[in-house]
Amino acid sequence: MSNRIKRMAHFASRNRFAIAVSFIYLCLVFCNYVWLRLDTYPLLWDSGAHFFESVRIFDLLQQKGPGFIFDLPGMNREYPFFVPLVAAAFYGFTGISEDAAVFISGSVFLAVLMFSVYGIAKRLRDERTGLLASFLIASYPMIFAHSRVFMYDLPLTAM
């Protein structure tokens, strides 16, 4: 048993900065969850349209199975379908709701953004710089605000 604890302690000490980024990410996801539980406003304008697009994709997935992929490019000619597709992929687990769409989209793309910025800065300088860059990008007011709405700004920033 003590050998396992030593290995876990060694792993934690080697990856302490990545664990810190993960902790910051989990705190932000928890804050978004609490905010979405308290929020009572519906999704408006583009945000609502993107949500309905994800519901249409989920319905298409249920009706056609894997063959739904061939109908995706013709569904919406204004916006790409990847962001609603990511949300629709989780509706089987979470159920269809505006809050689920916002939470899924925000969580997935915030993770992509934070960990990719961490990796880039770690590669350019060191792990401390990666941690600082990841924290800074996640705490920008625009990034934090767009992780709470179903818009394409956060996914585009993350990509």
FENUR-V518199 format. One record per residue. RES is the residue in three letters. OMEGA is omega in whole degrees, -180 to 180 (NA if undefined). D_CENTER is the distance of its C-alpha to the mean C-alpha in Angstrom with 1 decimal. Layout:
BEGIN
<<RES	OMEGA	D_CENTER> <RES	OMEGA	D_CENTER>>
END
This chain:
BEGIN
<<MET	-179	36.4> <SER	177	36.8> <ASN	177	36.0> <ARG	179	32.6> <ILE	178	32.0> <LYS	178	33.2> <ARG	178	30.8> <MET	178	27.8> <ALA	178	29.1> <HIS	178	29.5> <PHE	-179	26.0> <ALA	-180	24.6> <SER	178	26.9> <ARG	-174	26.0> <ASN	-174	22.2> <ARG	-179	22.3> <PHE	175	20.3> <ALA	176	17.4> <ILE	177	17.7> <ALA	176	17.8> <VAL	178	14.5> <SER	179	13.1> <PHE	177	14.9> <ILE	179	13.7> <TYR	-179	10.0> <LEU	176	11.2> <CYS	179	13.3> <LEU	178	10.8> <VAL	177	8.8> <PHE	177	12.4> <CYS	177	13.4> <ASN	178	10.9> <TYR	179	12.2> <VAL	-180	15.7> <TRP	180	15.4> <LEU	176	14.4> <ARG	-179	17.2> <LEU	-176	19.6> <ASP	180	18.7> <THR	-179	21.2> <TYR	177	20.8> <PRO	175	20.0> <LEU	-176	17.7> <LEU	174	20.1> <TRP	-176	21.0> <ASP	-179	18.3> <SER	177	15.5> <GLY	178	17.8> <ALA	178	18.7> <HIS	177	15.3> <PHE	180	15.0> <PHE	175	18.4> <GLU	179	17.6> <SER	177	15.0> <VAL	177	17.8> <ARG	178	20.3> <ILE	179	18.4> <PHE	176	18.2> <ASP	178	21.9> <LEU	178	22.7> <LEU	180	21.1> <GLN	-177	23.2> <GLN	-171	26.3> <LYS	-178	26.4> <GLY	-178	24.5> <PRO	180	23.6> <GLY	180	25.7> <PHE	-175	23.2> <ILE	-179	21.8> <PHE	179	25.1> <ASP	-177	24.7> <LEU	-176	21.3> <PRO	-179	22.6> <GLY	-176	25.1> <MET	-176	23.1> <ASN	-177	22.0> <ARG	-179	23.8> <GLU	-174	22.1> <TYR	174	18.4> <PRO	-173	16.8> <PHE	-174	15.6> <PHE	-177	12.6> <VAL	175	9.9> <PRO	178	12.0> <LEU	178	12.6> <VAL	179	9.2> <ALA	-178	9.5> <ALA	-180	13.1> <ALA	-177	12.8> <PHE	-177	11.9> <TYR	176	14.5> <GLY	179	17.2> <PHE	-172	15.9> <THR	-172	14.7> <GLY	-178	17.2> <ILE	175	16.9> <SER	179	16.2> <GLU	-179	14.8> <ASP	178	13.2> <ALA	180	11.5> <ALA	-180	10.2> <VAL	-178	8.9> <PHE	-179	7.5> <ILE	-178	5.8> <SER	-180	4.6> <GLY	-178	3.9> <SER	-178	2.8> <VAL	-174	1.9> <PHE	172	3.0> <LEU	177	4.3> <ALA	179	5.4> <VAL	-179	6.7> <LEU	-175	8.3> <MET	-176	9.8> <PHE	176	11.1> <SER	176	12.4> <VAL	177	14.1> <TYR	-179	15.5> <GLY	180	16.8> <ILE	-179	18.4> <ALA	177	20.0> <LYS	180	21.2> <ARG	-180	22.8> <LEU	-174	24.4> <ARG	178	25.7> <ASP	-175	24.9> <GLU	178	22.5> <ARG	178	23.3> <THR	177	22.4> <GLY	178	19.1> <LEU	180	18.4> <LEU	180	19.7> <ALA	179	17.8> <SER	178	14.4> <PHE	-179	15.5> <LEU	-178	16.9> <ILE	-180	14.0> <ALA	-178	11.7> <SER	173	14.8> <TYR	-178	15.7> <PRO	-179	16.3> <MET	178	14.8> <ILE	-180	11.4> <PHE	-180	11.5> <ALA	-178	12.9> <HIS	172	10.6> <SER	-179	7.6> <ARG	176	10.2> <VAL	-177	11.3> <PHE	179	10.6> <MET	-176	11.7> <TYR	-175	11.4> <ASP	179	11.8> <LEU	177	8.5> <PRO	179	7.8> <LEU	176	11.4> <THR	-179	11.4> <ALA	-178	9.0> <MET	NA	11.2>>
END
